[in-house]
Amino acid sequence: MTPLVSVLLPAFDAEPTLVPALQSVRRQTEARWECVVVDDGSEDGTPRTAEAAAATDDRFLIVRTPHRGLAAALATGLARCRGRFIARMDADDLMHRERLARQVGALEADASLAAVGCHVRLFPRAQLGRGWRSYERWLNAIDSVERVRAEAFVECPVAHPSLMIRRELLVEFGYRDRGWPEDYDLLLRLLARGHRVGIVARRLLAWRNHPARISLTDARYAPASFTACKAAFLAAHFLAGVEEYDLWGYGATGRTLRRALLAEGKRPAHVVDLHPGRLGQTIHGAAVVVPDEIPRLPRRPLVVSVAGAGPRRQIRDALTAMGLRELDDFVCAA
Protein backbone atom coordinates (compact mmCIF):
# COMPACT_ATOMS: atom_id res chain seq x y z
CA MET A 1 0.00 0.00 0.00
CA THR A 2 1.33 3.45 -0.88
CA PRO A 3 1.77 5.34 2.40
CA LEU A 4 -0.05 8.57 3.12
CA VAL A 5 2.86 10.02 5.08
CA SER A 6 6.59 9.51 4.72
CA VAL A 7 8.50 10.27 7.90
CA LEU A 8 11.94 11.51 6.83
CA LEU A 9 14.39 10.78 9.64
CA PRO A 10 18.15 11.28 9.22
CA ALA A 11 20.41 9.72 11.84
CA PHE A 12 24.10 10.07 12.63
CA ASP A 13 25.58 8.30 15.66
CA ALA A 14 22.11 8.34 17.22
CA GLU A 15 22.13 4.95 18.95
CA PRO A 16 21.27 6.28 22.46
CA THR A 17 18.05 8.00 21.32
CA LEU A 18 16.97 6.21 18.15
CA VAL A 19 14.90 3.45 19.79
CA PRO A 20 12.44 5.79 21.57
CA ALA A 21 12.27 8.02 18.48
CA LEU A 22 11.26 5.08 16.28
CA GLN A 23 8.84 3.80 18.92
CA SER A 24 7.11 7.18 18.89
CA VAL A 25 6.65 6.80 15.12
CA ARG A 26 5.35 3.25 15.48
CA ARG A 27 2.62 4.23 17.94
CA GLN A 28 1.02 6.90 15.75
CA THR A 29 -2.78 6.82 15.56
CA GLU A 30 -2.43 7.51 11.82
CA ALA A 31 -1.07 4.17 10.66
CA ARG A 32 -0.63 4.91 6.93
CA TRP A 33 3.01 5.87 7.20
CA GLU A 34 6.45 4.78 6.15
CA CYS A 35 9.58 5.92 7.93
CA VAL A 36 12.68 6.48 5.80
CA VAL A 37 15.66 6.31 8.16
CA VAL A 38 18.81 7.65 6.52
CA ASP A 39 21.91 6.45 8.34
CA ASP A 40 24.45 9.14 7.49
CA GLY A 41 27.58 7.05 7.91
CA SER A 42 27.19 6.37 11.63
CA GLU A 43 30.06 4.73 13.48
CA ASP A 44 28.05 3.52 16.47
CA GLY A 45 25.14 1.08 16.70
CA THR A 46 22.71 3.27 14.76
CA PRO A 47 22.55 0.92 11.71
CA ARG A 48 21.85 -2.15 13.89
CA THR A 49 19.15 -0.29 15.83
CA ALA A 50 17.45 0.87 12.64
CA GLU A 51 17.62 -2.57 11.00
CA ALA A 52 16.14 -4.16 14.12
CA ALA A 53 13.12 -1.85 13.84
CA ALA A 54 12.72 -2.68 10.14
CA ALA A 55 12.89 -6.40 10.89
CA THR A 56 9.72 -6.17 13.00
CA ASP A 57 7.83 -3.52 11.00
CA ASP A 58 8.26 -3.25 7.25
CA ARG A 59 7.04 0.35 7.29
CA PHE A 60 10.60 1.27 8.30
CA LEU A 61 12.95 1.66 5.32
CA ILE A 62 16.66 1.96 6.08
CA VAL A 63 19.00 3.81 3.72
CA ARG A 64 22.72 3.81 4.46
CA THR A 65 25.10 6.39 3.01
CA PRO A 66 28.63 7.61 3.65
CA HIS A 67 28.75 10.53 6.06
CA ARG A 68 27.99 13.64 3.99
CA GLY A 69 26.04 15.85 6.38
CA LEU A 70 22.42 16.63 7.11
CA ALA A 71 21.37 18.35 3.88
CA ALA A 72 22.74 15.50 1.76
CA ALA A 73 21.10 12.90 4.01
CA LEU A 74 17.75 14.66 3.69
CA ALA A 75 18.05 14.80 -0.10
CA THR A 76 18.91 11.10 -0.22
CA GLY A 77 15.97 10.19 1.98
CA LEU A 78 13.54 12.41 0.11
CA ALA A 79 14.25 10.50 -3.10
CA ARG A 80 12.98 7.35 -1.38
CA CYS A 81 9.82 8.89 0.12
CA ARG A 82 6.52 7.86 -1.47
CA GLY A 83 3.88 9.53 0.72
CA ARG A 84 1.67 12.48 -0.24
CA PHE A 85 3.02 14.26 2.82
CA ILE A 86 6.56 14.36 4.21
CA ALA A 87 6.91 14.64 7.98
CA ARG A 88 10.35 15.61 9.25
CA MET A 89 11.65 13.96 12.36
CA ASP A 90 15.00 13.84 14.11
CA ALA A 91 16.56 10.78 15.67
CA ASP A 92 16.65 12.27 19.17
CA ASP A 93 13.06 13.59 19.37
CA LEU A 94 9.68 12.06 20.20
CA MET A 95 6.32 12.38 18.42
CA HIS A 96 3.03 12.70 20.27
CA ARG A 97 0.90 9.75 19.17
CA GLU A 98 -1.52 12.10 17.36
CA ARG A 99 1.09 14.17 15.55
CA LEU A 100 0.71 12.65 12.09
CA ALA A 101 -3.08 12.50 12.29
CA ARG A 102 -3.43 16.12 13.39
CA GLN A 103 -1.08 17.48 10.76
CA VAL A 104 -2.56 15.38 7.97
CA GLY A 105 -5.98 16.64 9.04
CA ALA A 106 -4.83 20.25 8.81
CA LEU A 107 -3.36 19.82 5.33
CA GLU A 108 -6.35 17.89 4.02
CA ALA A 109 -8.77 20.48 5.43
CA ASP A 110 -7.02 23.44 3.75
CA ALA A 111 -5.63 22.92 0.26
CA SER A 112 -4.01 26.37 0.37
CA LEU A 113 -1.52 25.24 3.02
CA ALA A 114 1.87 24.17 1.71
CA ALA A 115 3.02 22.84 5.07
CA VAL A 116 2.27 22.87 8.78
CA GLY A 117 4.37 22.77 11.89
CA CYS A 118 3.24 22.23 15.45
CA HIS A 119 4.06 23.38 18.94
CA VAL A 120 6.84 21.70 20.85
CA ARG A 121 7.93 20.79 24.36
CA LEU A 122 11.66 21.05 25.00
CA PHE A 123 13.15 18.38 27.25
CA PRO A 124 14.70 17.39 29.59
CA ARG A 125 13.08 20.23 31.53
CA ALA A 126 15.62 20.27 34.37
CA GLN A 127 18.37 21.31 31.95
CA LEU A 128 16.51 24.20 30.33
CA GLY A 129 17.83 27.63 31.14
CA ARG A 130 15.88 30.87 30.96
CA GLY A 131 16.85 31.50 27.34
CA TRP A 132 15.57 28.14 26.12
CA ARG A 133 12.32 28.52 28.06
CA SER A 134 11.82 31.97 26.55
CA TYR A 135 12.48 30.55 23.09
CA GLU A 136 9.93 27.78 23.68
CA ARG A 137 7.31 30.35 24.73
CA TRP A 138 7.99 32.44 21.62
CA LEU A 139 7.78 29.41 19.34
CA ASN A 140 4.56 28.16 20.90
CA ALA A 141 2.92 31.58 20.66
CA ILE A 142 3.03 31.26 16.85
CA ASP A 143 -0.37 29.82 16.00
CA SER A 144 -1.37 30.86 12.49
CA VAL A 145 -0.23 31.41 8.92
CA GLU A 146 -0.05 35.13 9.65
CA ARG A 147 2.16 34.72 12.71
CA VAL A 148 4.52 32.37 10.85
CA ARG A 149 5.03 35.02 8.18
CA ALA A 150 5.35 37.91 10.65
CA GLU A 151 7.92 36.12 12.81
CA ALA A 152 9.93 34.61 9.96
CA PHE A 153 12.88 37.02 10.32
CA VAL A 154 13.03 36.84 14.10
CA GLU A 155 14.04 33.17 14.09
CA CYS A 156 12.81 30.09 12.27
CA PRO A 157 9.12 30.12 13.32
CA VAL A 158 8.63 26.38 12.73
CA ALA A 159 10.74 23.81 14.54
CA HIS A 160 11.93 21.78 11.57
CA PRO A 161 11.48 18.34 13.20
CA SER A 162 7.81 19.34 13.53
CA LEU A 163 7.29 20.17 9.84
CA MET A 164 4.89 18.29 7.57
CA ILE A 165 4.94 19.42 3.94
CA ARG A 166 3.29 18.33 0.71
CA ARG A 167 5.67 16.00 -1.07
CA GLU A 168 5.53 17.72 -4.48
CA LEU A 169 6.61 21.01 -2.92
CA LEU A 170 9.52 19.52 -1.02
CA VAL A 171 10.66 17.78 -4.19
CA GLU A 172 10.42 21.11 -6.04
CA PHE A 173 12.27 23.17 -3.41
CA GLY A 174 14.62 20.55 -1.99
CA TYR A 175 17.26 21.07 0.66
CA ARG A 176 20.28 23.29 0.02
CA ASP A 177 23.61 23.55 1.80
CA ARG A 178 24.46 27.25 1.73
CA GLY A 179 26.47 27.38 4.93
CA TRP A 180 23.42 28.22 7.01
CA PRO A 181 20.51 26.17 8.42
CA GLU A 182 18.87 24.14 5.64
CA ASP A 183 15.52 24.16 7.46
CA TYR A 184 15.40 27.96 7.81
CA ASP A 185 16.51 28.32 4.18
CA LEU A 186 13.66 26.04 3.06
CA LEU A 187 11.03 27.93 5.06
CA LEU A 188 12.16 31.35 3.84
CA ARG A 189 12.13 30.14 0.23
CA LEU A 190 8.59 28.82 0.66
CA LEU A 191 7.40 32.12 2.14
CA ALA A 192 9.25 34.17 -0.49
CA ARG A 193 7.31 32.32 -3.19
CA GLY A 194 4.02 33.11 -1.48
CA HIS A 195 3.33 29.69 0.01
CA ARG A 196 1.26 29.50 3.20
CA VAL A 197 2.74 27.65 6.17
CA GLY A 198 0.46 26.98 9.11
CA ILE A 199 0.69 25.66 12.64
CA VAL A 200 -1.22 22.97 14.49
CA ALA A 201 -1.36 24.74 17.85
CA ARG A 202 -0.77 21.66 19.98
CA ARG A 203 2.43 20.31 21.50
CA LEU A 204 2.91 17.33 19.23
CA LEU A 205 6.70 17.08 19.31
CA ALA A 206 9.04 16.55 22.27
CA TRP A 207 12.19 18.32 21.12
CA ARG A 208 15.30 17.08 22.88
CA ASN A 209 17.82 19.70 23.98
CA HIS A 210 21.29 18.35 24.69
CA PRO A 211 24.87 19.58 24.24
CA ALA A 212 25.59 17.24 21.32
CA ARG A 213 22.71 18.54 19.17
CA ILE A 214 23.94 19.43 15.70
CA SER A 215 22.32 22.84 16.06
CA LEU A 216 24.71 23.50 18.96
CA THR A 217 27.87 21.99 17.48
CA ASP A 218 27.83 22.78 13.74
CA ALA A 219 28.83 26.25 12.51
CA ARG A 220 25.95 26.19 9.99
CA TYR A 221 23.54 26.54 12.91
CA ALA A 222 25.45 29.18 14.86
CA PRO A 223 23.77 32.56 15.49
CA ALA A 224 25.96 34.22 12.86
CA SER A 225 24.75 31.72 10.25
CA PHE A 226 21.10 32.39 11.09
CA THR A 227 21.77 36.12 10.78
CA ALA A 228 23.49 35.68 7.41
CA CYS A 229 20.51 33.65 6.16
CA LYS A 230 17.87 36.17 7.21
CA ALA A 231 19.97 39.08 5.89
CA ALA A 232 20.27 37.42 2.49
CA PHE A 233 16.50 36.90 2.26
CA LEU A 234 15.70 40.38 3.58
CA ALA A 235 18.01 41.90 0.97
CA ALA A 236 16.55 39.81 -1.85
CA HIS A 237 12.90 40.44 -1.00
CA PHE A 238 11.79 43.01 1.60
CA LEU A 239 14.71 45.32 0.75
CA ALA A 240 14.86 44.48 -2.95
CA GLY A 241 15.28 47.54 -5.16
CA VAL A 242 16.59 49.85 -2.42
CA GLU A 243 20.05 50.50 -1.05
CA GLU A 244 18.90 52.24 2.13
CA TYR A 245 16.48 51.29 4.87
CA ASP A 246 15.72 52.56 8.36
CA LEU A 247 16.76 50.45 11.35
CA TRP A 248 14.90 50.47 14.67
CA GLY A 249 17.29 49.28 17.36
CA TYR A 250 21.04 49.50 17.80
CA GLY A 251 21.68 47.11 20.63
CA ALA A 252 23.67 43.94 20.04
CA THR A 253 20.87 42.49 17.91
CA GLY A 254 20.55 45.53 15.67
CA ARG A 255 24.30 45.95 15.27
CA THR A 256 24.73 42.34 14.21
CA LEU A 257 21.97 42.55 11.62
CA ARG A 258 23.27 45.88 10.29
CA ARG A 259 26.65 44.29 9.58
CA ALA A 260 25.04 41.31 7.85
CA LEU A 261 22.84 43.56 5.70
CA LEU A 262 25.84 45.74 4.83
CA ALA A 263 27.48 42.62 3.38
CA GLU A 264 24.36 42.36 1.15
CA GLY A 265 24.75 45.96 -0.05
CA LYS A 266 22.09 47.46 2.24
CA ARG A 267 22.80 50.29 4.68
CA PRO A 268 20.62 52.18 7.16
CA ALA A 269 19.75 55.81 6.44
CA HIS A 270 18.42 56.35 9.97
CA VAL A 271 18.68 54.49 13.24
CA VAL A 272 15.61 54.70 15.48
CA ASP A 273 16.62 54.45 19.12
CA LEU A 274 15.79 55.71 22.60
CA HIS A 275 19.24 55.32 24.14
CA PRO A 276 20.15 58.78 25.51
CA GLY A 277 23.79 58.32 24.59
CA ARG A 278 22.91 57.82 20.92
CA LEU A 279 20.26 60.48 20.35
CA GLY A 280 21.46 63.26 18.09
CA GLN A 281 24.46 61.21 17.01
CA THR A 282 25.39 59.67 13.67
CA ILE A 283 26.23 55.97 13.47
CA HIS A 284 28.13 54.87 10.36
CA GLY A 285 26.54 57.76 8.47
CA ALA A 286 23.00 57.07 9.78
CA ALA A 287 21.34 59.79 11.85
CA VAL A 288 19.85 58.58 15.14
CA VAL A 289 16.23 59.65 15.60
CA VAL A 290 13.49 58.97 18.14
CA PRO A 291 10.40 56.93 17.18
CA ASP A 292 8.16 60.01 17.03
CA GLU A 293 10.15 61.22 14.03
CA ILE A 294 9.31 58.18 11.88
CA PRO A 295 6.21 59.73 10.20
CA ARG A 296 8.34 62.69 9.07
CA LEU A 297 11.13 60.62 7.55
CA PRO A 298 11.24 59.84 3.82
CA ARG A 299 9.37 56.57 3.34
CA ARG A 300 11.82 53.67 3.33
CA PRO A 301 11.53 50.04 4.40
CA LEU A 302 11.89 49.81 8.18
CA VAL A 303 13.64 46.87 9.84
CA VAL A 304 12.91 46.42 13.55
CA SER A 305 15.80 44.54 15.10
CA VAL A 306 15.39 44.20 18.86
CA ALA A 307 15.59 41.23 21.19
CA GLY A 308 12.57 40.13 23.22
CA ALA A 309 8.98 39.39 22.23
CA GLY A 310 7.64 42.05 24.61
CA PRO A 311 9.60 44.99 23.14
CA ARG A 312 8.79 43.82 19.60
CA ARG A 313 5.08 43.72 20.46
CA GLN A 314 5.24 47.30 21.78
CA ILE A 315 7.06 48.48 18.65
CA ARG A 316 4.57 46.71 16.39
CA ASP A 317 1.72 48.48 18.20
CA ALA A 318 3.44 51.85 17.91
CA LEU A 319 4.14 51.46 14.19
CA THR A 320 0.62 50.24 13.50
CA ALA A 321 -0.72 53.32 15.29
CA MET A 322 1.39 55.42 12.90
CA GLY A 323 -0.40 53.78 9.97
CA LEU A 324 2.44 51.47 8.95
CA ARG A 325 1.66 47.92 7.86
CA GLU A 326 3.75 44.97 8.94
CA LEU A 327 5.45 43.10 6.07
CA ASP A 328 4.64 45.96 3.69
CA ASP A 329 6.21 48.94 5.50
CA PHE A 330 8.16 47.24 8.27
CA VAL A 331 9.41 43.84 9.31
CA CYS A 332 10.59 42.52 12.66
CA ALA A 333 13.92 40.73 12.80
CA ALA A 334 16.31 39.67 15.53
C-alpha positions as CSV (number, residue, x, y, z in Angstrom):
1,M,0.0,0.0,0.0
2,T,1.3,3.5,-0.9
3,P,1.8,5.3,2.4
4,L,-0.1,8.6,3.1
5,V,2.9,10.0,5.1
6,S,6.6,9.5,4.7
7,V,8.5,10.3,7.9
8,L,11.9,11.5,6.8
9,L,14.4,10.8,9.6
10,P,18.2,11.3,9.2
11,A,20.4,9.7,11.8
12,F,24.1,10.1,12.6
13,D,25.6,8.3,15.7
14,A,22.1,8.3,17.2
15,E,22.1,5.0,19.0
16,P,21.3,6.3,22.5
17,T,18.1,8.0,21.3
18,L,17.0,6.2,18.2
19,V,14.9,3.4,19.8
20,P,12.4,5.8,21.6
21,A,12.3,8.0,18.5
22,L,11.3,5.1,16.3
23,Q,8.8,3.8,18.9
24,S,7.1,7.2,18.9
25,V,6.7,6.8,15.1
26,R,5.4,3.2,15.5
27,R,2.6,4.2,17.9
28,Q,1.0,6.9,15.7
29,T,-2.8,6.8,15.6
30,E,-2.4,7.5,11.8
31,A,-1.1,4.2,10.7
32,R,-0.6,4.9,6.9
33,W,3.0,5.9,7.2
34,E,6.4,4.8,6.1
35,C,9.6,5.9,7.9
36,V,12.7,6.5,5.8
37,V,15.7,6.3,8.2
38,V,18.8,7.7,6.5
39,D,21.9,6.4,8.3
40,D,24.4,9.1,7.5
41,G,27.6,7.1,7.9
42,S,27.2,6.4,11.6
43,E,30.1,4.7,13.5
44,D,28.0,3.5,16.5
45,G,25.1,1.1,16.7
46,T,22.7,3.3,14.8
47,P,22.5,0.9,11.7
48,R,21.8,-2.1,13.9
49,T,19.2,-0.3,15.8
50,A,17.4,0.9,12.6
51,E,17.6,-2.6,11.0
52,A,16.1,-4.2,14.1
53,A,13.1,-1.9,13.8
54,A,12.7,-2.7,10.1
55,A,12.9,-6.4,10.9
56,T,9.7,-6.2,13.0
57,D,7.8,-3.5,11.0
58,D,8.3,-3.2,7.2
59,R,7.0,0.3,7.3
60,F,10.6,1.3,8.3
61,L,13.0,1.7,5.3
62,I,16.7,2.0,6.1
63,V,19.0,3.8,3.7
64,R,22.7,3.8,4.5
65,T,25.1,6.4,3.0
66,P,28.6,7.6,3.6
67,H,28.8,10.5,6.1
68,R,28.0,13.6,4.0
69,G,26.0,15.8,6.4
70,L,22.4,16.6,7.1
71,A,21.4,18.4,3.9
72,A,22.7,15.5,1.8
73,A,21.1,12.9,4.0
74,L,17.7,14.7,3.7
75,A,18.1,14.8,-0.1
76,T,18.9,11.1,-0.2
77,G,16.0,10.2,2.0
78,L,13.5,12.4,0.1
79,A,14.3,10.5,-3.1
80,R,13.0,7.4,-1.4
81,C,9.8,8.9,0.1
82,R,6.5,7.9,-1.5
83,G,3.9,9.5,0.7
84,R,1.7,12.5,-0.2
85,F,3.0,14.3,2.8
86,I,6.6,14.4,4.2
87,A,6.9,14.6,8.0
88,R,10.3,15.6,9.2
89,M,11.7,14.0,12.4
90,D,15.0,13.8,14.1
91,A,16.6,10.8,15.7
92,D,16.6,12.3,19.2
93,D,13.1,13.6,19.4
94,L,9.7,12.1,20.2
95,M,6.3,12.4,18.4
96,H,3.0,12.7,20.3
97,R,0.9,9.8,19.2
98,E,-1.5,12.1,17.4
99,R,1.1,14.2,15.6
100,L,0.7,12.7,12.1
101,A,-3.1,12.5,12.3
102,R,-3.4,16.1,13.4
103,Q,-1.1,17.5,10.8
104,V,-2.6,15.4,8.0
105,G,-6.0,16.6,9.0
106,A,-4.8,20.2,8.8
107,L,-3.4,19.8,5.3
108,E,-6.4,17.9,4.0
109,A,-8.8,20.5,5.4
110,D,-7.0,23.4,3.7
111,A,-5.6,22.9,0.3
112,S,-4.0,26.4,0.4
113,L,-1.5,25.2,3.0
114,A,1.9,24.2,1.7
115,A,3.0,22.8,5.1
116,V,2.3,22.9,8.8
117,G,4.4,22.8,11.9
118,C,3.2,22.2,15.5
119,H,4.1,23.4,18.9
120,V,6.8,21.7,20.9
121,R,7.9,20.8,24.4
122,L,11.7,21.0,25.0
123,F,13.1,18.4,27.2
124,P,14.7,17.4,29.6
125,R,13.1,20.2,31.5
126,A,15.6,20.3,34.4
127,Q,18.4,21.3,32.0
128,L,16.5,24.2,30.3
129,G,17.8,27.6,31.1
130,R,15.9,30.9,31.0
131,G,16.8,31.5,27.3
132,W,15.6,28.1,26.1
133,R,12.3,28.5,28.1
134,S,11.8,32.0,26.5
135,Y,12.5,30.5,23.1
136,E,9.9,27.8,23.7
137,R,7.3,30.4,24.7
138,W,8.0,32.4,21.6
139,L,7.8,29.4,19.3
140,N,4.6,28.2,20.9
141,A,2.9,31.6,20.7
142,I,3.0,31.3,16.9
143,D,-0.4,29.8,16.0
144,S,-1.4,30.9,12.5
145,V,-0.2,31.4,8.9
146,E,0.0,35.1,9.6
147,R,2.2,34.7,12.7
148,V,4.5,32.4,10.8
149,R,5.0,35.0,8.2
150,A,5.3,37.9,10.7
151,E,7.9,36.1,12.8
152,A,9.9,34.6,10.0
153,F,12.9,37.0,10.3
154,V,13.0,36.8,14.1
155,E,14.0,33.2,14.1
156,C,12.8,30.1,12.3
157,P,9.1,30.1,13.3
158,V,8.6,26.4,12.7
159,A,10.7,23.8,14.5
160,H,11.9,21.8,11.6
161,P,11.5,18.3,13.2
162,S,7.8,19.3,13.5
163,L,7.3,20.2,9.8
164,M,4.9,18.3,7.6
165,I,4.9,19.4,3.9
166,R,3.3,18.3,0.7
167,R,5.7,16.0,-1.1
168,E,5.5,17.7,-4.5
169,L,6.6,21.0,-2.9
170,L,9.5,19.5,-1.0
171,V,10.7,17.8,-4.2
172,E,10.4,21.1,-6.0
173,F,12.3,23.2,-3.4
174,G,14.6,20.5,-2.0
175,Y,17.3,21.1,0.7
176,R,20.3,23.3,0.0
177,D,23.6,23.5,1.8
178,R,24.5,27.2,1.7
179,G,26.5,27.4,4.9
180,W,23.4,28.2,7.0
181,P,20.5,26.2,8.4
182,E,18.9,24.1,5.6
183,D,15.5,24.2,7.5
184,Y,15.4,28.0,7.8
185,D,16.5,28.3,4.2
186,L,13.7,26.0,3.1
187,L,11.0,27.9,5.1
188,L,12.2,31.4,3.8
189,R,12.1,30.1,0.2
190,L,8.6,28.8,0.7
191,L,7.4,32.1,2.1
192,A,9.2,34.2,-0.5
193,R,7.3,32.3,-3.2
194,G,4.0,33.1,-1.5
195,H,3.3,29.7,0.0
196,R,1.3,29.5,3.2
197,V,2.7,27.7,6.2
198,G,0.5,27.0,9.1
199,I,0.7,25.7,12.6
200,V,-1.2,23.0,14.5
201,A,-1.4,24.7,17.8
202,R,-0.8,21.7,20.0
203,R,2.4,20.3,21.5
204,L,2.9,17.3,19.2
205,L,6.7,17.1,19.3
206,A,9.0,16.5,22.3
207,W,12.2,18.3,21.1
208,R,15.3,17.1,22.9
209,N,17.8,19.7,24.0
210,H,21.3,18.3,24.7
211,P,24.9,19.6,24.2
212,A,25.6,17.2,21.3
213,R,22.7,18.5,19.2
214,I,23.9,19.4,15.7
215,S,22.3,22.8,16.1
216,L,24.7,23.5,19.0
217,T,27.9,22.0,17.5
218,D,27.8,22.8,13.7
219,A,28.8,26.3,12.5
220,R,26.0,26.2,10.0
221,Y,23.5,26.5,12.9
222,A,25.4,29.2,14.9
223,P,23.8,32.6,15.5
224,A,26.0,34.2,12.9
225,S,24.8,31.7,10.2
226,F,21.1,32.4,11.1
227,T,21.8,36.1,10.8
228,A,23.5,35.7,7.4
229,C,20.5,33.6,6.2
230,K,17.9,36.2,7.2
231,A,20.0,39.1,5.9
232,A,20.3,37.4,2.5
233,F,16.5,36.9,2.3
234,L,15.7,40.4,3.6
235,A,18.0,41.9,1.0
236,A,16.6,39.8,-1.8
237,H,12.9,40.4,-1.0
238,F,11.8,43.0,1.6
239,L,14.7,45.3,0.8
240,A,14.9,44.5,-3.0
241,G,15.3,47.5,-5.2
242,V,16.6,49.8,-2.4
243,E,20.0,50.5,-1.1
244,E,18.9,52.2,2.1
245,Y,16.5,51.3,4.9
246,D,15.7,52.6,8.4
247,L,16.8,50.4,11.3
248,W,14.9,50.5,14.7
249,G,17.3,49.3,17.4
250,Y,21.0,49.5,17.8
251,G,21.7,47.1,20.6
252,A,23.7,43.9,20.0
253,T,20.9,42.5,17.9
254,G,20.6,45.5,15.7
255,R,24.3,46.0,15.3
256,T,24.7,42.3,14.2
257,L,22.0,42.5,11.6
258,R,23.3,45.9,10.3
259,R,26.6,44.3,9.6
260,A,25.0,41.3,7.9
261,L,22.8,43.6,5.7
262,L,25.8,45.7,4.8
263,A,27.5,42.6,3.4
264,E,24.4,42.4,1.2
265,G,24.7,46.0,0.0
266,K,22.1,47.5,2.2
267,R,22.8,50.3,4.7
268,P,20.6,52.2,7.2
269,A,19.8,55.8,6.4
270,H,18.4,56.4,10.0
271,V,18.7,54.5,13.2
272,V,15.6,54.7,15.5
273,D,16.6,54.5,19.1
274,L,15.8,55.7,22.6
275,H,19.2,55.3,24.1
276,P,20.1,58.8,25.5
277,G,23.8,58.3,24.6
278,R,22.9,57.8,20.9
279,L,20.3,60.5,20.4
280,G,21.5,63.3,18.1
281,Q,24.5,61.2,17.0
282,T,25.4,59.7,13.7
283,I,26.2,56.0,13.5
284,H,28.1,54.9,10.4
285,G,26.5,57.8,8.5
286,A,23.0,57.1,9.8
287,A,21.3,59.8,11.9
288,V,19.9,58.6,15.1
289,V,16.2,59.7,15.6
290,V,13.5,59.0,18.1
291,P,10.4,56.9,17.2
292,D,8.2,60.0,17.0
293,E,10.2,61.2,14.0
294,I,9.3,58.2,11.9
295,P,6.2,59.7,10.2
296,R,8.3,62.7,9.1
297,L,11.1,60.6,7.6
298,P,11.2,59.8,3.8
299,R,9.4,56.6,3.3
300,R,11.8,53.7,3.3
301,P,11.5,50.0,4.4
302,L,11.9,49.8,8.2
303,V,13.6,46.9,9.8
304,V,12.9,46.4,13.5
305,S,15.8,44.5,15.1
306,V,15.4,44.2,18.9
307,A,15.6,41.2,21.2
308,G,12.6,40.1,23.2
309,A,9.0,39.4,22.2
310,G,7.6,42.1,24.6
311,P,9.6,45.0,23.1
312,R,8.8,43.8,19.6
313,R,5.1,43.7,20.5
314,Q,5.2,47.3,21.8
315,I,7.1,48.5,18.6
316,R,4.6,46.7,16.4
317,D,1.7,48.5,18.2
318,A,3.4,51.9,17.9
319,L,4.1,51.5,14.2
320,T,0.6,50.2,13.5
321,A,-0.7,53.3,15.3
322,M,1.4,55.4,12.9
323,G,-0.4,53.8,10.0
324,L,2.4,51.5,9.0
325,R,1.7,47.9,7.9
326,E,3.8,45.0,8.9
327,L,5.5,43.1,6.1
328,D,4.6,46.0,3.7
329,D,6.2,48.9,5.5
330,F,8.2,47.2,8.3
331,V,9.4,43.8,9.3
332,C,10.6,42.5,12.7
333,A,13.9,40.7,12.8
334,A,16.3,39.7,15.5
